Amino acid sequence: MAAGASFVDFGSPAPRPRGLDVRWIHGSPSAKHNTDPDIQVHEYDEHTVVLRQNMAIDYEAPFLFLLFGNDRAVLVDTGATASAAFLPLRQVVDRLVDRWLARHPRQEYHLLVLHTHAHRDHVAGDGQFADRPGTTVVGADLPTAWAYFGFHQDPDAVARVDLGGRVLECLATPGHHESAVTFHDPWTGFLLTGDTVYPGRLYVQDRPAFARSIDRLIRFSERRPVTHVLGCHIEMTAEPGLDYPIRTTYQPDEPPLQMTTDHLREIAAALREAGDRPGRHACPLFVLCFD
């Protein structure tokens, strides 16, 4: 950090849960009547931003996360749309970085782009950042991502990414996807679980790996302050056990994005109950989907 720059103390005591009672943009019955922004911006606190992509642009409507530290910010995932003409993600991120730097001036500031996993709807916007100065985009594929975190040497390691006093803890959590990573932010208490855990259809590619990952998240959360478990989608309705159809672009009756560590235990119990039976296994806030 440059001399004289304002220092933010991210080492304060355990985070206090803040409300996340946000009315997320959820599409429109008609594309021509859609008035939502391309990207919804919710500032959870001065150093933490949650973004949601508009369903009218892509039905996946993924959530992205921008976290600021003293030396660099991290953008977790880049959404489902490659073209800046259709989704100006870099423009939005640049505006947010400029606003943060106006409050906390630095001569140099870096942007790191990481991913929860390598599915298209989480990496499509990577190209928008390829030529951005002062930016590192870490590929989401298994060899690249796991080499960056050191998981290829020890898949059970807890990797640490220091943003400048704000240190993320990163865990390999395969099962939905082989390269899946979960991020814990001690500053907010967020557990960012990608598509491993969220209020929707939990597609399980590798059942034993998925079960191990859920168990690992439970054990990890018992030793860490976790305020909100945040995945990257909402696919459920407010009616317990009922999800919206695939490719839905209007979800007026969504439950909240945030889940709790108790839901991790519910997923573990549902996995045991489902056993080796293929198909859909509906629970109040998620649906397990096995081949």
C-alpha positions, 0 to 999 in steps of 0.5 A: 500500500502506498505511503499515506494511503488510508488504512482500513482495519479488517482485523476487527472482532468477529463480524456482526450479521447485517441484514440482507433483506434485498429485493433482487431484480427478478425479471419481467413477464415481458422482455419489452417491459423489463426496466431492471438495470443490467446489473443490480448493485447492492453495497452490503457495506462500504467494502463489500458489493453483491451484484446480480445479473439481469434475467432478461440478459441471461436466465441464469441471473448469477450473483457476483461478489466484489470485495475490497482490501487495502491493496486489491479488490477481488471479483468472484465470478464474471457472470453469464454474458461475454459481450460488454455491449449486452452486459457492461460488467467491467464498466460497473466494476470500474465505477465501483472501484473508482468510487472506493478509491475516491474514499480510500486513495491509493497510487496503485490498486489491483483487481483480482478475478477469481471464480467459484467454478468453471461453468459458463455462467460464472466465467463468460465475462472474463474477456472483459477484464483481459486487457484491464490494467492492473488486473489478474484473471485466474482461470477457472479450469481445474489445472489453473485454479487449483495451481493458483490456490495450491490445491493440486498439492494438497486438496484439503488445504485452506488457501489464503488470498490476502487483499491487504489486511482482508484475508479470504480463506479458500477451500476446494469443494468439488462435487458440483464441478471438479474445480469448485472453490468456496470462499470465506470472508472473515470481515463479513462472515460470508461463505461464498459457495457458488453452485455448491449451495444455494436456494435452487437445484443442486446439480451433483456431478460426483456424489461422494465428492459432493458429500465430502465437500458439504461435510467439510463446509459444516466442519469449517463453519463450526470453527469460523464466524459465518453470517450468511451462506451465499450461492450464485443463483436463486431458483426456488419459489417461496413455496417450500420444495417448489422450484421455478422451471429451468430457463425461467426469466421471471421469478416474482416470488423468490426466497432470499439468497442467503442461507445458513449453516443449518442448511448445510446440515439439511443438505447433508441429511438429504444426501444420506436420505437420497442414497444412490437413488437418481432423480430429483429430491426436493427439500424446502429450500433446495432440490438435490439433482442426481444423474 
